[in-house]
Amino acid sequence: MELKSNHSSPVLTDPIPVNNSRLGIHSNLLSYQQSGGSLSSGKYMTIPRKKPGKLEDVWSNGWLEAMRSSSPPRKRLIKDKDFTIEAAADDFDIAYCSWMMRSAIRDVAKYFPTAIISGRSRDKVYELVGLTELYYAGSHGMDIMGPVSHAESGDHPNCIRSTDQQGKEVNLFQPAREFIPMIDEVLKTLVENTKDIKGANVENHKFCTSVHYRNVEEKNWPTIAQRVHDILKDYPRLRLTHGRKVLEIRPVIDWNKGKAVEFLLESLGLSDRDDVLAIYIGDDKTDEDAFKVFRERNLGYGILVSSVPKESNAFFSVRDPSEVKKFLKALVTWKKFEKA
């Protein structure tokens, strides 16, 4: 396995999810240069930027074309690690990650603070992953369970004290809590308005909701797109985004996986430390927000998972989940060697 940084565009894209991407590893692992506070210029990739468009009409804004372009069937397991993991497959109820990947993540968490950031609900992510050693963030970072700290992040008005599954005291950060009644209302309407479309599935992620059409015949895609669009016209405080064979409805707030990463790092007391390097691994479009934060703030390295070149703010890329697993094992081996 090799980390590639010589692509004009790296590989992979579209949460995580729950927690953020933060591995506390020393700077000598990936040639992270701390003098001057900048990353090695040789690791940067020149990647053209595209300005996102605004949803106005399902026919005129390219949503239908985007749905078609994502149609090739593929199974993908892994999403963000070292602070995020996610599974995407033809059957989205499939196990979130294999036991081998789970084992690799558990080993990494023994040595580095590790979090998962996902688009799914935080409870669902924990149910699927089942590792108590991790921090979790769901709903694209809008529902974070992080450590109790005296950092400024712990005093945020949307941060409340709670307990995790083991009874340990934690901080719950939910910046979109006020949107829950609205999300629930839209969820019920979406379920009712798509129940006659075979294969359509509406999922509740607590702070956002999604309409999956991977099992819907292509001839019915325009119907799904139009119905979702028509429903959202009555909810200006909600926005529509597009993933792999899924339409996602989220609150219009200034929050994303990048913000979640920053929040977690601060909660863990790892922000602005010269002896810490953060790593974020992701394969989703929503991970680009985290990659961008890493690049702009010199927090560490974003690693894109993809088998084909993609535009990205990540610094490196790996081809597939098997290479992610090799990388995680290499981190553990390096740490063990350092401590020997």
N, C-alpha and C positions, 0 to 999 in steps of 0.2 A: 504494500500500500504506500502511496506517496501523496503528500499534500501538494496540489498543483496550484501555482500562482502565476503561471505564464500564459493563461488564457486572456484574450482581450475581453472575454466574458466568461465567468466561471460556470459551474454546473449546478443546477436545481433551484427551487423556490417554493410558495404557499402551503400553533399554534398552535410558534408557540408558540401557547399557549398559553402551563400555569406559571409558576415562578419564573425567575429570570435566568439569564445565562451568566453564571458567575462561578468560576473555578479558581480557587486561590492557589496558583502555582507560580513558582519563581520565574524570574524574567529570562533565565538562560535556556528555557525549553525551546522556544521558537524564535530565538534571536531578537527578543523584545528589547529595544534600546531605551533606557530610561534617561540617559543624559539628554537634556534638552526637552524631555517629555514628548518625544515624537517617535513614531514607529519607523522602522527601516524603510526607506523609500523604495527599495527593491522589491518590497512585498506588495506594493500597491498595484492595483489593476486599473487601467483606464477604461471606464465603462460609461457609455452614453446614458444620459438621464432622459426619462420621459415624464412629462407632466400628466398626472392622472386627470381623467375627464370627470365631469359631473353627470350623475344620472338624471336624465330628463325624460327619455322615452325608450321603452324596451326595443322599439324597432329602429330608432335613429341613432342610438348611442353604442351599438355594437355588442350589446349583451348576448343576443342570440348567436352572433358569430363567435363570441367567446365561449359560449356553451358548446358549440360544434367543435371548436378547436381543442377542447379538453376531452373529447369523446373517446380517444383510443383507450381501450381497457388496459389497466395496469394495476399491479398491487404494489404498495409501497409501505414499508414499516420503518418508522423512525421519523422523528421530526426535529426536535431540538433536543439536544442533550447538553450536557454540561451546563445545562440549564434548560433542557427541554427535550421532550420526546413526544412523538405523536404517531398514530398509525392511520394510514389511509388505505382502504382496500375496497374491492367490489362489495364485500359485505362489511359495513362499518361497525358491526357488532362483533367482529372477529377479535381475538385476543390482541390487546394493545401492543404487546411486544413479546417476542419469543423468550423462553426461559434463559437462553444463552445471552441475549441482549440484556435481559433483566439482571443476570449475574454480573455482566460487565459493568453495568451502571451501579450496582450495589458495591462492587469493589472500588470504583472511582469515588463513591460517596464516603468511603472509609478514610480517604486522604484529603478530599477537597469538598468544600461546601457546594452542594449540587442541587439544582432545581429543575423542575419541569414546567414549561409554559405552554399551554394548549388552548385551542379554540373551544374545546369541550368544557362542560361544567367541571368545576374543581372536584366535586364529589365523584363524578363519573371517572375522571382521570385517576383519582386515587383508587377507585374500585378496580380499574383495569390494570394499573401498574402495581399497586399493592406493596410499595416499598416505604417503610416508615422512616428511612434514613434521609429522605429528600424533602425539599420545600416544594409546594405545589401552587400553581397559579392557573386558574381557569378563565374561560370567556375572554381569551386573548389578553389576559393580564388584568381584567376588570374584577377579579376575585382572587386575591392573594392571601395565602396563609404563610406568614413569615415569622421570624423569631422576635421575641419581645426584646426591645432595646431602648436605650435612652437617646437614640438618634432623633433628629428633627422629624423624620418620617413617621415615628411612632406617635407624634402629637397631632397628626393630620386629623381634621374633623371626620373624615371617612374611615378612620382607623379605630377599631374597637378591640377590646381584649376578649379572648375566648380560650378554648382548650381543644387540643387535637384528639385523634382517636386513642392515644395512649394517656390522655389526661394531662399532657404537658401544656403549660400556658403559652399561648401564641397571640400574635396580632393578626386580625383580619382586616384587610384593606379592600374596600368595595366602593370605588368612586362613582359607580353608576347605580347605587342602591335605589335612588328615587325613581329609576326607570322600570323597576320590576313590575309594578301593576300594568304599565303600558306594554311591556314585553309579553306578559301573560295574556293580555287582551288580544294582541296581534297573533300570538301563538294559537289561540283558540280559533281565530278567524281563518288562519292559514290551514289548520287541520280540516276545518269544515269545507273550505273552498278547494281543497286538493284531494279530498277523499275519493272522488270519482275518477281520478287519474291513476291508473294501475302502475305500481312501482314507486310512486311519489312517497316521500317520507319526510315528515316535519319533526325536527328534534329541538328539545328545550335545553338550552345551555345556561339557564337562569338569567344571565345578564345580556344574552343575545339568543337568537333562534336561527335555525337553518332549514332550508328546503333542499333535500337531496333528490337528484333526478338521474342518478347513475343507472337505476333499474327501470327507467321510463323509456318507452319507444321514442325515437328521435322526432317522429311526426308530432308528438305531444309536447315537445319542449317549448314551442311558442306559446302554447296555452298556459303552461306553468309560469313562464316569464311574465306574461301579460297579467295574470291573476295576482301575482306577487306585486307587480308594479302598481296595479289598481288599488290594492289594499294600502300600500305605503303612501299613496297620495294624501291620505287623511292623517298621516303621522309625520309632520315635518321635522320632528326631533329624532327621527330614526333614519338611518341610511342603509343602502343596499350595497353589498360588496359581492364579488364573485370569486369562488375557489374552484377546485377540481370537481366538476359536476355537482356543484352546490351553490345555492344562493343564500347569503347570510345577511341577516338584519341585525344591526347594532345601533346603540345609542350614539347620537352626535355629541361626543365629548372629546376633549383633547387628551386621549389616553390610548396607548397601544403597547405592544410588547417591548418596545424600546424604553418607554416610561416605566414599565414593570421591572425591567432589568435595573434601571437606575434606582428604583425604590428598594429592590431587594439588596443591592450592593450596599446601599446606605444603611439598611436595617441590619445587615451582617457586619457593619463596621469596616467594610472593604473599599469604600469610596476614597479616592485621592490618596491611596497608599502606593508608594513606589516599589514595594516588595511583592505586589500582587499582580497577576496577569489573569484576566478573565477570558474565557473561551465560550463561544456560543455556536452551537451546531444546529442548523435548521434546513428544511427543504421547502418551506412554504412562502408564499408571497408576503404573508403577514410577518414573517421573520425579517423581512427587509428593514422594518422599523428598528429592530434591534441591531442589525448589521450597520445601519447608518449611525446609530448612537455610538457604537464601538469605534467606527472610523472617525467620526467628528470629534469625539472626546478622548481618543487614544486610550480606550479602556483595555484593549486586548485584541483578539482576533475572532472574526466571524468566519465560520466554515460552512459553505453551502454543500448540500448533498444533492447530486444530480448526475445523470449519465449523459447529459447533453449540455452544450454551452447555453448559458442564460445570462441576461443582464442581472447584475447584483452588486450590492455594496459590500459583500463578503470579501475577505482577503484571500481565502483559499477555498478549494473544493475537493470533495471526495466523490467517488462514483455512486456508491450505494451503501445500504445499512451494514453490509459485511465489512466495508472499509471503516465505517464509523466504529464498529466493534473492535477492529484491530487498533484503531487510534486510541480508544479508551483503554485497551489493555496495555498499549505502549505507555500511556500516562502513568498507569499503576506500576509498571515495571521500572520506569524512570524514578518514581517516588521511592520505591523500595530500595533501589540502588543508591539513591541520595542519602537515605537514612542508614544504610549499612555501614 
